[in-house]
Amino acid sequence: MKHLLYDSIFGKGTAEKIFGESMNARIYDEIYGKFLDFVAEQITEANRIRAERVKNYHPGKNKRKK
């Protein structure tokens, strides 16, 4: 199943390059955990960049005061 995950995301043959002929569940789980950590880091960074870009755009900031 994890072979399909990596091949679907990164292209056919990627899982074989990562795992070789190994079908070791421990290795799969270790690499999958590292992959999830990487994805979490990317999400955190993307959210930081997004927050930085929109921090100057607040609803009502340019409305006239009454």
C-alpha atoms as an extended CHARMM CRD file, in Angstrom:
* protein
*
        66  EXT
         1         1  MET       CA              0.0000000000        0.0000000000        0.0000000000  PROA      1               0.0000000000
         2         2  LYS       CA              2.7650000000        2.4530000000        0.8550000000  PROA      2               0.0000000000
         3         3  HSD       CA              4.4240000000        1.6720000000       -2.4610000000  PROA      3               0.0000000000
         4         4  LEU       CA              1.2980000000        3.0480000000       -4.1050000000  PROA      4               0.0000000000
         5         5  LEU       CA              1.3810000000        6.1520000000       -1.9260000000  PROA      5               0.0000000000
         6         6  TYR       CA              4.8810000000        7.1840000000       -2.9570000000  PROA      6               0.0000000000
         7         7  ASP       CA              4.3680000000        6.2370000000       -6.6000000000  PROA      7               0.0000000000
         8         8  SER       CA              1.1090000000        8.2170000000       -6.7040000000  PROA      8               0.0000000000
         9         9  ILE       CA              2.6420000000       11.3220000000       -5.1640000000  PROA      9               0.0000000000
        10        10  PHE       CA              6.0900000000       11.3260000000       -6.7620000000  PROA      10              0.0000000000
        11        11  GLY       CA              5.6820000000        9.1680000000       -9.8460000000  PROA      11              0.0000000000
        12        12  LYS       CA              5.9910000000        5.5490000000      -10.8210000000  PROA      12              0.0000000000
        13        13  GLY       CA              9.1460000000        3.8470000000       -9.6040000000  PROA      13              0.0000000000
        14        14  THR       CA              9.7500000000        6.1840000000       -6.6670000000  PROA      14              0.0000000000
        15        15  ALA       CA              8.8480000000        3.5780000000       -4.0480000000  PROA      15              0.0000000000
        16        16  GLU       CA             11.3170000000        1.1290000000       -5.5680000000  PROA      16              0.0000000000
        17        17  LYS       CA             14.0350000000        3.7750000000       -5.4170000000  PROA      17              0.0000000000
        18        18  ILE       CA             13.2210000000        4.4610000000       -1.7600000000  PROA      18              0.0000000000
        19        19  PHE       CA             12.6520000000        0.9230000000       -0.5180000000  PROA      19              0.0000000000
        20        20  GLY       CA             14.3470000000       -1.2810000000       -3.0940000000  PROA      20              0.0000000000
        21        21  GLU       CA             13.0750000000       -4.8200000000       -2.9030000000  PROA      21              0.0000000000
        22        22  SER       CA             12.4420000000       -4.5190000000        0.8370000000  PROA      22              0.0000000000
        23        23  MET       CA              8.9910000000       -5.2700000000        2.1910000000  PROA      23              0.0000000000
        24        24  ASN       CA             10.0070000000       -4.5370000000        5.7840000000  PROA      24              0.0000000000
        25        25  ALA       CA              7.1050000000       -2.9530000000        7.7000000000  PROA      25              0.0000000000
        26        26  ARG       CA              9.4510000000       -1.2710000000       10.1870000000  PROA      26              0.0000000000
        27        27  ILE       CA             11.2950000000        0.5120000000        7.3650000000  PROA      27              0.0000000000
        28        28  TYR       CA              7.9990000000        1.5330000000        5.7570000000  PROA      28              0.0000000000
        29        29  ASP       CA              6.7690000000        2.9760000000        9.0510000000  PROA      29              0.0000000000
        30        30  GLU       CA             10.0420000000        4.8160000000        9.6980000000  PROA      30              0.0000000000
        31        31  ILE       CA             10.1070000000        6.4250000000        6.2600000000  PROA      31              0.0000000000
        32        32  TYR       CA              6.3840000000        7.2010000000        6.3960000000  PROA      32              0.0000000000
        33        33  GLY       CA              6.8850000000        8.9220000000        9.7600000000  PROA      33              0.0000000000
        34        34  LYS       CA              9.6950000000       11.0260000000        8.3000000000  PROA      34              0.0000000000
        35        35  PHE       CA              7.4940000000       11.8740000000        5.3230000000  PROA      35              0.0000000000
        36        36  LEU       CA              4.6740000000       13.0260000000        7.6280000000  PROA      36              0.0000000000
        37        37  ASP       CA              7.1460000000       15.1360000000        9.6390000000  PROA      37              0.0000000000
        38        38  PHE       CA              8.3100000000       16.7570000000        6.3950000000  PROA      38              0.0000000000
        39        39  VAL       CA              4.7220000000       17.4690000000        5.3250000000  PROA      39              0.0000000000
        40        40  ALA       CA              3.9350000000       19.0060000000        8.7310000000  PROA      40              0.0000000000
        41        41  GLU       CA              6.9880000000       21.2770000000        8.4510000000  PROA      41              0.0000000000
        42        42  GLN       CA              5.8960000000       22.3920000000        4.9890000000  PROA      42              0.0000000000
        43        43  ILE       CA              2.3790000000       23.1620000000        6.2140000000  PROA      43              0.0000000000
        44        44  THR       CA              3.7610000000       25.1800000000        9.1310000000  PROA      44              0.0000000000
        45        45  GLU       CA              6.0210000000       27.1680000000        6.8180000000  PROA      45              0.0000000000
        46        46  ALA       CA              3.2360000000       27.7610000000        4.2760000000  PROA      46              0.0000000000
        47        47  ASN       CA              0.9460000000       29.0080000000        7.0600000000  PROA      47              0.0000000000
        48        48  ARG       CA              3.6970000000       31.3100000000        8.3660000000  PROA      48              0.0000000000
        49        49  ILE       CA              4.2420000000       32.7870000000        4.9030000000  PROA      49              0.0000000000
        50        50  ARG       CA              0.4970000000       33.2200000000        4.3740000000  PROA      50              0.0000000000
        51        51  ALA       CA              0.0960000000       34.9570000000        7.7480000000  PROA      51              0.0000000000
        52        52  GLU       CA              3.0220000000       37.2560000000        6.9560000000  PROA      52              0.0000000000
        53        53  ARG       CA              1.4960000000       38.2300000000        3.6130000000  PROA      53              0.0000000000
        54        54  VAL       CA             -1.9670000000       38.9970000000        4.9650000000  PROA      54              0.0000000000
        55        55  LYS       CA             -1.0240000000       40.6570000000        8.2590000000  PROA      55              0.0000000000
        56        56  ASN       CA             -1.5110000000       44.1050000000        6.7230000000  PROA      56              0.0000000000
        57        57  TYR       CA             -4.9610000000       43.2620000000        5.3980000000  PROA      57              0.0000000000
        58        58  HSD       CA             -7.4100000000       43.5130000000        8.2720000000  PROA      58              0.0000000000
        59        59  PRO       CA            -11.1700000000       43.8140000000        7.7150000000  PROA      59              0.0000000000
        60        60  GLY       CA            -12.2720000000       47.3530000000        8.3810000000  PROA      60              0.0000000000
        61        61  LYS       CA             -8.7570000000       48.7680000000        8.5530000000  PROA      61              0.0000000000
        62        62  ASN       CA             -9.4690000000       51.3330000000        5.8590000000  PROA      62              0.0000000000
        63        63  LYS       CA            -13.0510000000       52.1600000000        6.8950000000  PROA      63              0.0000000000
        64        64  ARG       CA            -13.8310000000       55.6910000000        7.9150000000  PROA      64              0.0000000000
        65        65  LYS       CA            -14.1850000000       56.2920000000       11.6210000000  PROA      65              0.0000000000
        66        66  LYS       CA            -17.5230000000       57.7230000000       12.7250000000  PROA      66              0.0000000000
